[in-house]
Amino acid sequence: MDGLLSPDRLWFPVRHLRDGLDFGRFPTDVRVAMGVFGAGRDLARVTGAPRAAMEGYCREAGQVTAEYRPRWAAERGQRLDEFLWAACEALYATVRAVRPAEMVETGVQRGVSSAYLLAAMERNGTGHLTSIDLPTFDRAGRVNRDGFVDDSSVAGPDAVGDLVAPGLRRRWTLRLGDARELLPPLLDELGTIDAFFHDSEHSYDQMSFEFAAAWPHLRDGGCLISDDIAWSDPARRAWREFVAAHPGPACVYFSSIGNRGMLRKVAGAAGPSGDGSRRDAFK
Ligand SMILES: C[S@@+](CC[C@H](N)C(=O)[O-])C[C@H]1O[C@@H](n2cnc3c(N)ncnc32)[C@H](O)[C@@H]1O
């Protein structure tokens, strides 16, 4: 099976349109769709990986999807749209390129993103992931600090990360609690990290807090990634402000909706990175 993540945004698998691509609330014209799936070039630019290598990582990511998708789709008990797979494949390709020894993730739910990160670490033959989640068992979800409802919930404590296959768990530590409380001591404990992925509460406050906490611990050349930066205006603002204040190679991928941001830390980088917004969406 082809990966959903194209190594080049000029490529687009028409069959995804034909076979019922579920963009939900997102626009569906082809140009937009190309932007959604064409993250590979941006990933190469920001991580510094050669394009050919990134193409290989994207292909591998597609194989991971092919392997796990049927089980995850069945077990998760809800429809998983194509966008989620593509977003997770991008995480996989990033971890293959950055080869983090230590990575931290906030926001696990049932562990789809964690599984892709861990699958990439397995392939790297190195790396450890620590994930933090403060689960809610209320199916209605909860209201975040900006007043938006986040409906991500799990059935019970054992359901947090339960989709991560046993064979992927040896490089994984899962900590349950509020990232506000757990993240700073975890980062102090780890000292330096190579990559950070935010996918917990997408409020201005929480995102800004996590970015600011992770950044000083990120090694030179490491990557800060945030999901759902287009989730709300406050979330957009949190990403844009942080990127504007921390120059370095950056991109917004799945760029038509601009939902995932990545920023690489480069010592001595000067001037605005220019990627805090969707300006580069169709470069
Ligand atoms: C969008 S879901 C994460 C999805 C997950 N990354 C995946 O790939 O399936 C958001 C998660 O953030 C968690 N969360 C919300 N607020 C949090 C907080 N303050 N600290 C830690 N986790 C939090 C929720 O319990 C939920 O599981």
PDBQT file of the ligand as one rigid body, heavy atoms in Angstrom, charges set to zero:
ROOT
HETATM    1  C1  LIG A 301      -6.026  14.842  20.946  1.00  0.00    +0.000 C 
HETATM    2  S1  LIG A 301      -5.839  13.701  22.231  1.00  0.00    +0.000 S 
HETATM    3  C2  LIG A 301      -4.295  12.962  21.900  1.00  0.00    +0.000 C 
HETATM    4  C3  LIG A 301      -4.338  12.077  20.705  1.00  0.00    +0.000 C 
HETATM    5  C4  LIG A 301      -3.141  11.177  20.564  1.00  0.00    +0.000 C 
HETATM    6  N1  LIG A 301      -1.907  11.923  20.421  1.00  0.00    +0.000 N 
HETATM    7  C5  LIG A 301      -3.351  10.208  19.409  1.00  0.00    +0.000 C 
HETATM    8  O1  LIG A 301      -2.546  10.186  18.481  1.00  0.00    +0.000 OA
HETATM    9  O2  LIG A 301      -4.326   9.461  19.406  1.00  0.00    +0.000 OA
HETATM   10  C6  LIG A 301      -5.512  14.775  23.575  1.00  0.00    +0.000 C 
HETATM   11  C7  LIG A 301      -5.083  14.074  24.836  1.00  0.00    +0.000 C 
HETATM   12  O3  LIG A 301      -4.568  15.062  25.741  1.00  0.00    +0.000 OA
HETATM   13  C8  LIG A 301      -4.881  14.684  27.042  1.00  0.00    +0.000 C 
HETATM   14  N2  LIG A 301      -4.812  15.893  27.899  1.00  0.00    +0.000 N 
HETATM   15  C9  LIG A 301      -5.677  16.920  27.951  1.00  0.00    +0.000 A 
HETATM   16  N3  LIG A 301      -5.272  17.836  28.853  1.00  0.00    +0.000 NA
HETATM   17  C10 LIG A 301      -4.104  17.386  29.358  1.00  0.00    +0.000 A 
HETATM   18  C11 LIG A 301      -3.187  17.875  30.307  1.00  0.00    +0.000 A 
HETATM   19  N4  LIG A 301      -3.386  19.026  30.956  1.00  0.00    +0.000 N 
HETATM   20  N5  LIG A 301      -2.078  17.147  30.587  1.00  0.00    +0.000 NA
HETATM   21  C12 LIG A 301      -1.847  15.960  29.935  1.00  0.00    +0.000 A 
HETATM   22  N6  LIG A 301      -2.695  15.441  29.029  1.00  0.00    +0.000 NA
HETATM   23  C13 LIG A 301      -3.807  16.137  28.738  1.00  0.00    +0.000 A 
HETATM   24  C14 LIG A 301      -6.262  14.065  26.928  1.00  0.00    +0.000 C 
HETATM   25  O4  LIG A 301      -6.495  13.163  27.967  1.00  0.00    +0.000 OA
HETATM   26  C15 LIG A 301      -6.198  13.372  25.570  1.00  0.00    +0.000 C 
HETATM   27  O5  LIG A 301      -5.882  12.010  25.717  1.00  0.00    +0.000 OA
ENDROOT
TORSDOF 0
